[in-house]
């Protein structure tokens, strides 16, 4: 029996009810990829898991491996969930990160880099917030998946610029002659270059503006293009 027990650290991506008192938790683990597990009795008032298995929770777990669903035997919080639920902005940003990670992860397919990126994004949302944390996460996610957009020359003809359009179908930015897709402003292009070029903290310091909204729109559309579906979070909370 002991051989079927394993420990891992995880972020809770989502949960849903099972029976009268149990809940299925979908976990992005550090070493085992995406895992679906049952938390028994978690919906009871006196549950030993308390609020440790809510979406965005960062937890250390002892799991028992099952045929289809694993079973949560122990759950210990790594850090407080409180910074993520202080207001609607933090909450919706966190949920957007979880949804993207859920779409990009595979069951039982280890992806430690994705796990670290999700933990880092949630911590950044909790510590500093800002309108670019989620779009930056989307761009980094695409780059990690091997679909980093071309932002330095026209993706179609190789001209250095000016680059005035962005089209994920083509794979990046385009010049005036080759333009397809959506218009791309010079400030937005520069901000995207900062995010993907090792200057993430500088990019995150950018005050919310028309430019940050433009970058966010391009990031969302690029990720949706890659996963071939709309993000529910964006559809629910889009205000522009």
Order of alpha helices (4+ residues) and beta strands (2+ residues): beta-beta-beta-beta-beta-alpha-alpha-alpha-beta-beta-beta-alpha-alpha-alpha-alpha
